[in-house]
């Protein structure tokens, strides 16, 4: 005794959903989180580089002493003055556990560089 199948108006059998449709959600979500991680890392790097460049420009113009947020190297220029180069790094919030499961770094870091000329 076979049960009658639910048919939709077209005559096809009706399915409410399938496991294959649900499984497409997993890679889609992983891809979304990975792209979100790249966007956030790029945004953090841009903002932090702008802050470092601003600080280095103020230091070159006004010779500000105080808290140094980066490693600053100076190189004399032939006509006078000096070239200031700053290196720093900043942590980025992690949305995807890429390396932490393998014993890697907990939060990813981005490196920052800035250059200014002091005359």
Long-range contacts (C-beta under 8 A, 24 or more apart in sequence): 30-96, 33-95, 33-96, 34-96, 36-95, 37-92, 37-94, 37-95, 37-96, 37-98, 37-108, 40-92, 40-93, 40-95, 41-92, 41-108, 41-110, 44-90, 44-92, 44-93, 44-110, 45-90, 45-92, 45-110, 45-112, 48-88, 48-90, 48-110, 48-112, 49-112, 49-113, 49-114, 52-86, 52-88, 52-112, 52-113, 52-114, 53-114, 53-116, 55-86, 55-114, 56-84, 56-86, 56-114, 56-115, 56-116, 57-116, 59-84, 59-116, 60-84, 60-116, 60-117, 60-118, 61-118, 63-118, 70-112, 70-114, 74-118, 77-117, 80-119, 81-117, 81-118, 81-119, 82-117, 82-118, 83-115, 83-116, 83-117, 83-118, 84-115, 84-116, 84-117, 84-118, 85-113, 85-114, 85-115, 86-112, 86-113, 86-114, 86-115, 86-116, 87-111, 87-112, 87-113, 88-112, 88-113
